[in-house]
Amino acid sequence: MGTSQTDLELVKRVQAGEKKAFDVLVLKYQQRVINLVMRYVHDQFIAMDVSQEAFIKAYRGLKNFRGDSAFYTWLYRIAINTAKNHLVTQSRRLPASDIDAQEAESYTGAEGLQNMGSPEEELNKNEVHATIIAAFESLPDDLRTAITLREIEGFSYEEIAEAMECPIGTVRSRIFRAREAIEEKLGPVL
């Protein structure tokens, strides 16, 4: 039985009144949601509070979940919206980037960031790091979200289309444009 099938069975059990089934979903996705929210609030304790709020919203809205998308895709949207709403209520600026520097090392072209040792290599690492952050910060929200869902969260194109509520062709275009923009800015540094 696949993950989405298992999740759907748990959702049906919750909808039928079995509250303990939701505990299983929380345990399964709690850390992923906290990590996701951390990209917005940058404070572990606040991220835990916001994540808890997201799960409460999900629980309350579960009666309306029809299974048109994967449960985590649906939960992801709730978590992102809850994090953004938290920032708005705190009168804080939305994050400039949906991913942090440590995750940026996993991108193509960042191989030089590993196994650093000499001062020259450290200087290069800092320059590449700053360039990656600047490249992500300069991306429009739609491109940044698409590349984050694909490269960091590991979503399929179909799941990204569901999460972003747009056609798959648009998702592919956004990811291509985001990669192209990042590579263009990294080119001179690498």
N, C-alpha and C positions, 0 to 999 in steps of 0.2 A: 504494500500500500504506500503510495507516494506521500510526500510531505503535505501537498495541497489537499490530497484526499483525506489524510488524517486530520488536518486542520478543519476541513469541512465537516467531518464527523463530529469533532469536538464542538464546533459552532452549533450544529444541529442539536446536540445534547444540551448546550446552554440555552438555546431557544426553547427547548422542551422543559426548561426549569431546573436543570442540573447545574447549579452554580459552581460546583467543584471542577467541572470541565473547563471553566474559564481559567481557573488556577493553573491548569496544565499549559494553556496558551500563554499565560503571563510568564510562567517559568521558562517556557521555550524561547520567548522573544524578548524578555526583559532586558538582557544585556545588549542585544542589537539595538533596541529602541533607545536605551541610555546612551550608547555610543553615537547614534544618529543625532540625538538631541544635543549632545556635547559639542557637535560641530556648530551649533547656534549659540548656546549659552556659555560655553567655555568654563563652567564651574560644575564640578561633579555633584555637589549637593543640590544645586538648583536643577541640574539635569535629572537627578533622581526624582525631584518633586514634579517637574514638568512631565517626565515619563509616566509617573503615577497618574497625573491628571489625564494624560493621553489614554492610558488604559481604562480609566473611569469613563471617559467619553466613548471609548470603543465598547465597553460593556453596555452602556446605556443605548448605544446605537446598534448593537448587535441584532436586535429584533428586526432591523431593516436590512441586514446583510443578506443578500440573495445568492452569493457565490459566483457572481459574474466575473469577479477577479479573484486572485489568490488572497487569502486572508492577510498575509504579510503586506501585500501591496496596498490593501485597504487600510491596514494599521499604520503603514508608512505614511500615507497621506494625512492621517489623523495626527500622528506624532509631529510631522513637519509643521502642520497648521497650528498645533498647540504651541510648539516652540516659537514660531513667528508671532503668534498672538501674545505670548509671554513677553517677548522683546518689545512689542508695541506698547503693552501695558506698563512696562518698565521705562518707557520713553527712551529706549536704547535703539541705536542704529542696527539694522539687520546686518548680519555678517557679510563681510566683503567676499568671502569664499566659503564654499560648501565642503572643502577638504582642508586638512592641515598639512604641514610640511612633512611630517613623518610618512603620511600616506602618499605624498607626491613622489617619493623615491621609487614607487612601484611602476611608474610610467616609463615607457620607452624613451631612451635618451638619458635616463638618470643613472645608468650603470656606474658612471664616474663618481657618484656620491658614496659608493661603498668602498671599503678598504682604504680609507684615507689615512695618511700618516704625516707627511711632510707639511711644512707651513704653506708651501705653494698649493698643495692639494687641499688644505683647509680653506685657503683663500678661494680656490676654484669652487669648493663645496658651498661656501657662503654665497658666492656670486650666482651659482646655479640655483641654490635654494631661493634667493631673493627674486631671481628671474621667474621661477616656477610660481611663486606666490603672486608676483605681479601679473603674470599671464592669467592665472585663475581669477584674480581680482578684476581684471579688465574684461572678462567674459560677461556677456549679458546673462541674466538669471536663467533664462531657458536653456542656454548652452551649458552653463555651469551645472544645472540640475541634471540634465541629460547625461553628461560625462560622469558625474558623480554616481548616478544610479547604475551606469554601465560598468565603470572601472572600479569603484569602491564597493558598492553594494552587490555587484554581480548580477544585476537584473538582466533578463532577456529583453530583446527589443519589444516583444509583445507586452511584457510587464511594464516596461517604461512607458509605452504608449498608453496603457491603462492608467498608470500613476499620473502621467502628465496630461491625460485626456486629449490626445492628439493622434493622428494617423501614424503608422509605423514608418512611412516614408519621411515624415517630418522628423521623427526620432533619429533615423539614420542620417538625415541631413544635419541635424543639430550636433550629433556626435562627431561627424566628419568635420564640420566647421570648427568645433571646439578643439579637436586634435590638431587641425591645421593651424589654428591661431597659436596654440601652445608651442608647436614645433617651430613656427616662424620666429617666435620670441626666444626660443632656446637655441636656435641655430647659431647665432653669433657667439654665444657663451660656450657652446660645446665645440 
